[in-house]
Amino acid sequence: MRKRVPDKAQARSLILASEQEMIYLDTLTPTVEGASTIIRGIYENFRRLGEALLLLQGWEGDHEDSIQALTALQVKTNRPIYVLDNLRRLRHDINYMGYQPSADDLADVLSIKKECWKPVLEEVKKRV
């Protein structure tokens, strides 16, 4: 990670973009054929929230740093917050290893979204 000037405006922009895209992803019918796209989209929206946190603190990092920023949040979710790192690894395998996600993978990611998205989003918004 490297130090940078905190940027509240960019953090707000990332949060808004994530919210809007997640709303769009909710309109897609979950199918095995579309699983890669849905999983990547959900991951990207969580990652952006982590990036927003880092920007607010005056840091710039990579995707792992963004997810670590989220897993460090003290937020109550119905699934452990560290499952976001599992999501990161699954997205990596899809993008770089040619992994084709199964219906179970998709169901798990949709469960992560259902249980973690709103609490994490609200906690990040409180900090802006």
Secondary structure, DSSP 8 states (H G I E B T S, - for coil): -EE----HHHHHHHHHHHHHHHHHHHHS---STTHHHHHHHHHHHHHHHHHHHHHHHTEE--HHHHHHHHHTS----SS-TTHHHHHHHHHHHHHHH-----HHHHHHHHHHHHHHHHHHHHHHHHT-
